[in-house]
């Protein structure tokens, strides 16, 4: 099997959530994400270190913990 391509694009699906609502709530956490092909898309940039990724993951966890 060929190795996964190296990319700064992250695609994922949100089960049990309206994608638009998830994206809106991420925006409230200063996270930019877009809907693309039934998935959520986020992008990292050169120079983003593990600490920055951990911060984003915690913000996403915060979004997912919130109820309507």
N, C-alpha and C positions, 0 to 999 in steps of 0.2 A: 504494500500500500504506500502511495506517495505521502510525504509529510504534509501536514496542514500548511496552507500558505501563511506567511508572515504578513500581518496587516494591522492597522490601527482601528479598523472598523469592528464594532461589536454588535451582533444581531441576537435578539432573543424574543421569546414569546411570553406573554403574561396570561396564565391560565386563570379564569374566574374573574378577570378584570376587564373593564372597558378600556381599550388602549388609549383612547382620547383622554379619559379621566386620569389614567396613570401618567400620561405625558404632561397633562396640566399640573398635576400634583408634583411631578419632578421639577417643573418650572418654578414652582413655589419654593423649592429647595435649591434654586439656582443651577439646576441641571438641564442642559439642552439635550433633548432627544426627539426623534422624528418617527413617524409611522412610515414603514416602507414594506410593501408586499405582505401585509398581514403580520409584520414583525415590528419590534421597536429597534431603532438603530441609534447607537451612540458612537462617538469617535474620541479616541485619545490623541494626543499630540506628542511630538518628539520632546523629550525632556521631562515628561510626566513620570514621576518615580512611584514606587510602591506605596508610599505614604499618601499620595494623592489618590491613587486607586482605592485604597482602604477608606479614605474619606468619602469618596463617591459611593462605595458599597454601603457605608453606614447611612448615608442620605437615602439611598434606595430602600434600605431596610426600614427606615423611618416612614417613608411613603407607604410601604406595604403593611406596616403595623397600624396605620391610621384606618379608621373605618369611616364610612360616609357619614 
